[in-house]
């Protein structure tokens, strides 16, 4: 599954924060060979403007055409492969804590918590409205003014409300989280990213001033995965970066990122990237 391969994996460097909660990007693909893989703390809401692409998650995939919308939760592995060119997509990158305040009584985070296959899809009858919103956002980022941030925030909420009102599955029951929860987890992530080796839940919980059970619950509520799984992905991401950016041997990379040996890295790397470290290093689009 080499569509889950790209040379860069984002971590916290998404350009959003509490005081700048929404960022908008316009991506254009002119080759059917374009593909990518990403993971980041920020939420992602994408709109396909033109062309076609397949969006991939770990256990699910879906095909998108003009007017379709996709979602990615915190630190959720996701990828894409272009099907039809020219392919243009508008991406909203959203600070998770923003949704806890912007939705009021409406749980705007619910679609991101759902499993990928259960998330809301935009009905055909709403796609013209979605494309109009996307065109407005494209205008905003092309010529930003003093109202740009407000436009981005309001149109993000509008898109999520369109998704929610047509969601047949309905939001999963889950506790509402406050902005302080996301701020706490961000500080934990920044601490974790300074480590290459295994960190126990007990160690990171103590650093956060919480007991193990409370920390584990909060972390899973925000990130959608447990802390051990998160740390494994972080270490594998670091190994992947070194495979493409350095001439270190795979044995050296394995030890640097806290794996017992080359075989251990090989096994865990293949679980996430669906290829071996050696094959990843040789892929043209991993250079």
C-alpha positions in Angstrom: 0.0 0.0 0.0 2.6 2.6 -1.1 0.0 5.3 -1.3 0.6 5.8 2.4 4.1 7.1 1.7 5.4 10.7 1.5 8.7 12.3 2.3 7.3 14.5 5.1 5.1 13.7 8.1 3.8 16.7 10.0 3.7 16.6 13.7 2.7 19.8 15.6 3.9 22.1 12.8 0.5 22.8 11.3 0.5 26.5 11.9 -2.6 26.6 14.1 -2.9 27.4 17.8 -5.4 28.7 20.4 -5.0 32.3 19.1 -5.0 31.2 15.4 -7.4 28.3 15.3 -8.0 27.8 11.6 -5.6 27.7 8.6 -6.7 27.2 5.0 -4.6 25.7 2.3 -5.2 25.2 -1.4 -3.5 22.2 -2.9 -3.2 21.4 -6.6 -2.1 18.1 -8.1 -1.3 17.8 -11.8 0.0 14.3 -11.9 -1.9 11.0 -11.3 1.2 9.7 -9.6 0.7 12.2 -6.7 0.2 10.5 -3.4 0.9 11.3 0.2 0.7 10.3 3.9 0.2 12.5 6.9 -0.4 12.6 10.6 -0.8 15.7 12.7 -2.4 16.9 16.0 -4.7 19.5 14.3 -8.0 18.4 12.8 -8.4 18.4 9.0 -11.5 19.2 7.0 -10.9 18.8 3.3 -13.1 19.7 0.3 -12.4 18.4 -3.2 -12.9 21.2 -5.7 -12.0 19.5 -8.9 -10.8 16.1 -10.2 -10.8 12.9 -8.1 -8.8 11.3 -5.4 -8.9 8.3 -3.0 -8.6 9.0 0.6 -7.1 6.3 2.8 -7.2 5.5 6.5 -5.8 2.5 8.2 -8.8 0.3 7.9 -10.9 2.1 5.3 -10.8 4.1 2.0 -13.2 6.3 0.1 -13.3 8.0 -3.3 -13.8 11.7 -3.5 -15.1 13.9 -6.3 -16.0 17.6 -6.5 -18.0 18.7 -3.5 -17.1 15.8 -1.3 -15.7 16.5 2.2 -13.4 14.4 4.3 -12.3 14.6 8.0 -9.2 13.6 9.9 -9.0 13.4 13.7 -6.0 14.2 15.9 -2.9 12.2 15.1 -4.9 10.0 12.7 -2.8 8.4 9.9 -4.3 9.3 6.6 -3.3 9.3 3.0 -4.4 10.0 -0.6 -3.8 9.1 -4.2 -4.8 11.2 -7.1 -7.3 9.6 -9.5 -8.1 12.4 -12.0 -6.3 15.6 -12.9 -6.3 18.4 -12.6 -7.1 17.7 -8.9 -7.6 20.7 -6.5 -8.4 20.5 -2.9 -9.1 23.0 -0.2 -7.8 22.0 3.3 -9.0 23.5 6.6 -6.5 22.8 9.4 -8.3 23.3 12.7 -7.0 23.7 16.3 -9.0 21.0 18.2 -9.9 23.3 21.2 -11.6 25.7 18.8 -14.5 23.4 18.3 -15.1 23.0 22.0 -15.9 26.8 22.2 -17.4 27.4 18.7 -20.1 24.8 18.8 -22.0 25.9 21.9 -24.6 23.2 22.6 -23.7 21.4 19.3 -20.8 18.9 19.5 -18.8 19.9 16.4 -16.0 17.5 17.4 -18.3 14.4 17.2 -17.7 13.7 13.4 -13.9 13.6 14.1 -14.3 11.1 16.9 -16.3 8.7 14.8 -14.5 5.9 13.0 -13.7 6.9 9.4 -16.3 4.7 7.8 -19.0 6.1 10.1 -18.3 9.8 9.6 -20.9 12.0 7.9 -20.7 12.4 4.1 -22.0 15.4 2.2 -25.2 14.6 0.3 -25.2 15.5 -3.4 -27.9 18.1 -2.8 -25.5 20.1 -0.6 -22.4 19.9 -2.8 -23.1 23.1 -4.7 -23.4 24.9 -1.4 -20.1 23.3 -0.2 -18.3 24.4 -3.3 -19.6 28.0 -2.9 -18.2 28.0 0.6 -14.9 26.7 -0.7 -14.7 29.4 -3.3 -15.3 32.0 -0.7 -12.5 30.5 1.4 -10.2 30.5 -1.6 -10.9 34.2 -2.1 -10.1 34.9 1.6 -6.7 33.2 1.5 -5.8 34.7 -1.9 -6.4 38.3 -0.6 -6.6 38.2 3.2 -7.8 41.2 5.1 -8.6 42.0 8.7 -11.7 39.8 8.6 -9.9 36.7 7.2 -9.6 34.8 10.5 -13.2 35.4 11.2 -14.2 34.1 7.7 -12.2 31.0 8.2 -13.6 30.3 11.6 -17.2 30.9 10.5 -17.0 28.9 7.3 -15.4 26.0 9.2 -18.4 25.9 11.6 -20.8 26.2 8.7 -19.3 23.2 6.9 -19.4 21.1 10.0 -23.1 22.1 10.6 -23.9 21.0 7.1 -22.3 17.6 7.8 -24.0 17.2 11.1 -27.5 17.9 9.9 -27.2 15.1 7.4 -25.5 12.6 9.6 -27.6 9.5 9.8 -25.4 7.7 12.2 -25.4 10.6 14.7 -22.7 11.7 17.0 -21.1 9.1 19.3 -21.7 9.6 23.0 -18.6 11.1 24.4 -17.7 13.7 27.0 -17.4 17.3 25.9 -13.8 18.5 26.2 -12.7 22.0 27.0 -9.9 24.1 25.4 -7.8 23.5 28.5 -7.8 19.7 27.7 -6.4 20.4 24.3 -3.8 22.8 25.7 -2.7 20.1 28.2 -2.3 17.5 25.6 -0.4 19.8 23.4 2.1 20.4 26.2 2.4 16.6 26.6 3.0 16.1 22.9 5.7 18.7 22.9 7.4 16.9 25.8 7.0 13.5 24.1 8.5 14.8 20.8 11.7 15.5 22.7 12.2 11.8 23.3 13.3 9.1 20.9 12.8 6.2 23.3 9.9 4.6 25.0 8.2 6.7 27.7 5.8 4.9 30.1 2.3 6.2 30.8 3.3 6.6 34.4 6.3 8.8 33.5 4.3 11.1 31.2 1.3 11.2 33.6 3.6 12.3 36.5 5.1 15.0 34.2 1.5 16.3 33.6 0.7 16.2 37.3 -2.0 13.6 36.9 -2.5 10.0 38.0 -2.2 7.2 35.4 -5.9 6.6 34.9 -7.0 10.2 34.6 -4.1 10.9 32.1 -4.9 7.9 30.0 -8.6 8.8 29.8 -7.9 12.4 28.9 -5.3 11.5 26.3 -7.6 9.0 24.6 -10.5 11.4 24.6 -8.5 14.1 22.8 -6.3 12.0 20.5 -8.5 9.0 19.8 -5.6 6.6 20.6 -3.8 5.5 23.8 -0.5 7.2 24.7 1.6 4.0 24.0 0.2 3.8 20.5 0.9 7.5 20.0 4.5 7.2 21.1 5.1 4.2 18.8 3.9 6.3 15.9 6.1 9.2 16.9 9.2 6.9 17.0 8.3 5.3 13.7 7.9 8.8 12.1 11.3 9.7 13.4 12.8 6.5 11.9 11.0 7.2 8.6 12.5 10.7 8.5 16.0 9.4 9.1 15.6 6.7 6.4 15.1 9.5 3.8 17.2 12.3 5.2 20.4 10.5 6.5 22.8 7.7 5.4 22.5 6.0 8.8 22.2 2.2 8.7 18.8 0.7 9.6 20.4 -0.8 12.6 21.6 2.6 13.8 18.2 4.1 13.1 16.5 1.3 15.1 18.6 1.9 18.1 18.3 5.7 17.9 14.5 5.5 18.0 14.3 3.0 20.9 13.8 -0.3 19.0 15.7 -3.3 20.2 17.2 -4.1 16.8 16.6 -3.9 13.1 14.1 -6.8 13.2 12.0 -5.0 15.8 11.9 -1.8 13.7 11.1 -3.8 10.6 8.1 -5.5 12.2 6.6 -2.3 13.7 7.4 -0.2 10.6 5.6 -2.6 8.3 2.5 -2.5 10.5 2.1 1.3 10.0 3.7 2.0 6.6 2.8 -1.3 4.9 6.4 -1.6 3.6 9.7 -2.4 5.1 12.2 0.3 6.2 14.5 -0.7 3.3 11.7 -0.5 0.7 10.7 2.9 2.1 14.2 4.2 1.7 14.3 3.2 -1.9 10.9 4.7 -2.9 11.3 7.6 -5.3 8.7 9.8 -3.5 10.3 9.2 -0.2 13.4 11.1 -1.2 
